[in-house]
Amino acid sequence: MSLIKRSQNIPSFSRFLDDDFFNRDWRLSNFSDSGTLPAVNIRETKNIFNLEMAAPGMNKDDFKIELDGNMLTISSEKSEEHEENKEDEKFSRREFSYQSFQRSFSLPKDVVDADNIEAHYENGVLKLRIPKKEEAKQRPPRKIEIV
């Protein structure tokens, strides 16, 4: 008697219910064809916050950036329409494209120097430089004399 190992090529139901499926925010998933929001990197130094958002294929005029109190909101809406008509073939094609997203970030209260925030869009990446107020910057430790 020999044992034969069978391999089933039927995909299991668990492959459809992976962690990514349950962790998606389906209400906001309309940025691109992949159905995800643009990725964001946030880095803090002692003087500034650096925010980088991957948004390829867009123009700087496609973005709207607002700071309301300590809530920073970055949004975009972009629509395109292309129509092609060929009279001799009686053929018509019309294509639509619509992309939008909105991301909000809560900044530390009374820390951000709102008047000096800078934004640049280059090579598909939106970059924001958010400086801290002078009084909010961490100071080096100092020695206190006992008198």
C-alpha positions as CSV (number, residue, x, y, z in Angstrom):
1,M,0.0,0.0,0.0
2,S,1.3,3.4,-0.9
3,L,0.3,6.8,0.3
4,I,-0.5,9.4,-2.4
5,K,-0.5,13.0,-1.5
6,R,-3.1,15.0,-3.4
7,S,-2.8,18.7,-3.9
8,Q,-6.0,20.6,-4.3
9,N,-5.9,23.6,-6.6
10,I,-9.1,25.0,-5.2
11,P,-8.6,28.3,-3.5
12,S,-9.6,28.3,0.1
13,F,-12.2,30.7,1.4
14,S,-9.8,32.1,3.9
15,R,-7.6,33.6,1.1
16,F,-10.6,35.9,0.3
17,L,-10.9,37.0,3.9
18,D,-7.4,38.2,4.6
19,D,-6.5,40.9,7.1
20,D,-6.3,43.5,4.3
21,F,-9.9,42.9,3.3
22,F,-11.2,43.7,6.8
23,N,-8.9,46.6,7.5
24,R,-9.8,48.6,4.4
25,D,-11.9,51.7,4.8
26,W,-14.3,51.1,1.9
27,R,-16.1,54.5,2.3
28,L,-12.9,56.4,1.5
29,S,-11.4,54.0,-1.1
30,N,-11.8,56.0,-4.2
31,F,-8.3,57.6,-4.9
32,S,-7.1,55.3,-7.6
33,D,-7.9,52.1,-9.5
34,S,-6.4,50.1,-6.7
35,G,-9.0,51.4,-4.3
36,T,-6.6,52.9,-1.6
37,L,-5.8,56.2,-0.1
38,P,-2.5,57.8,-0.9
39,A,0.3,56.6,1.4
40,V,1.6,59.1,3.9
41,N,5.0,59.3,5.8
42,I,5.2,61.6,8.8
43,R,8.5,62.4,10.4
44,E,9.0,64.6,13.5
45,T,12.3,66.3,14.4
46,K,12.9,68.7,17.2
47,N,12.1,71.7,14.9
48,I,9.6,70.5,12.3
49,F,7.1,67.9,11.1
50,N,7.7,66.5,7.6
51,L,4.7,65.0,5.8
52,E,5.1,63.2,2.5
53,M,2.1,61.9,0.5
54,A,2.4,59.7,-2.5
55,A,0.1,61.0,-5.2
56,P,1.5,60.2,-8.7
57,G,-0.1,61.6,-11.8
58,M,-1.5,64.7,-10.2
59,N,-0.7,68.4,-10.5
60,K,-0.1,70.8,-7.6
61,D,-3.4,72.6,-8.5
62,D,-5.3,69.3,-7.8
63,F,-4.7,69.6,-4.1
64,K,-6.5,71.6,-1.4
65,I,-4.6,71.9,1.9
66,E,-6.4,73.5,4.9
67,L,-5.4,74.0,8.6
68,D,-8.4,74.5,10.9
69,G,-7.1,74.9,14.5
70,N,-4.9,71.8,14.9
71,M,-6.6,69.8,12.1
72,L,-4.7,69.5,8.9
73,T,-6.8,68.4,5.9
74,I,-5.4,67.4,2.5
75,S,-8.0,66.7,-0.2
76,S,-8.1,66.4,-4.0
77,E,-10.7,66.0,-6.7
78,K,-9.7,65.3,-10.3
79,S,-11.9,64.4,-13.2
80,E,-11.1,63.9,-16.8
81,E,-13.2,63.2,-19.8
82,H,-12.0,62.0,-23.2
83,E,-14.3,61.5,-26.2
84,E,-13.3,60.1,-29.6
85,N,-15.6,60.1,-32.6
86,K,-14.9,58.6,-36.0
87,E,-17.5,59.5,-38.6
88,D,-16.5,57.1,-41.3
89,E,-16.7,54.1,-38.9
90,K,-19.8,55.2,-36.9
91,F,-17.8,54.5,-33.8
92,S,-17.9,56.6,-30.6
93,R,-15.9,56.1,-27.4
94,R,-16.2,58.2,-24.3
95,E,-14.0,57.6,-21.2
96,F,-14.4,59.1,-17.8
97,S,-11.9,59.2,-14.9
98,Y,-12.6,60.5,-11.4
99,Q,-10.3,60.5,-8.5
100,S,-10.8,62.0,-5.0
101,F,-9.5,61.6,-1.5
102,Q,-9.4,63.4,1.8
103,R,-7.0,62.8,4.6
104,S,-7.0,64.6,7.9
105,F,-4.3,64.8,10.5
106,S,-4.6,66.1,14.1
107,L,-1.5,68.1,14.9
108,P,-0.4,68.7,18.5
109,K,-2.2,71.6,20.0
110,D,-0.4,74.9,20.3
111,V,2.8,73.4,18.7
112,V,2.6,74.3,15.0
113,D,3.7,77.6,13.5
114,A,0.7,77.8,11.1
115,D,2.0,81.0,9.3
116,N,5.2,79.2,8.0
117,I,3.8,75.9,6.7
118,E,5.3,75.1,3.2
119,A,4.0,72.7,0.6
120,H,5.7,71.4,-2.5
121,Y,4.6,68.8,-5.1
122,E,7.4,67.1,-7.1
123,N,7.8,63.8,-8.8
124,G,4.5,62.4,-7.6
125,V,5.1,63.3,-3.9
126,L,3.3,66.1,-2.0
127,K,5.7,67.4,0.7
128,L,4.7,69.5,3.6
129,R,7.1,71.2,6.0
130,I,5.3,72.1,9.2
131,P,7.5,74.1,11.6
132,K,7.0,74.1,15.3
133,K,6.6,77.2,17.4
134,E,9.8,78.3,19.2
135,E,8.2,77.8,22.6
136,A,7.1,74.3,21.7
137,K,10.6,73.1,20.6
138,Q,12.3,70.7,23.0
139,R,15.2,72.3,24.7
140,P,18.4,70.6,25.7
141,P,18.7,69.6,29.4
142,R,20.2,72.3,31.6
143,K,21.9,72.1,34.9
144,I,20.1,73.8,37.8
145,E,22.3,75.2,40.6
146,I,21.3,74.6,44.2
147,V,21.6,77.8,46.2
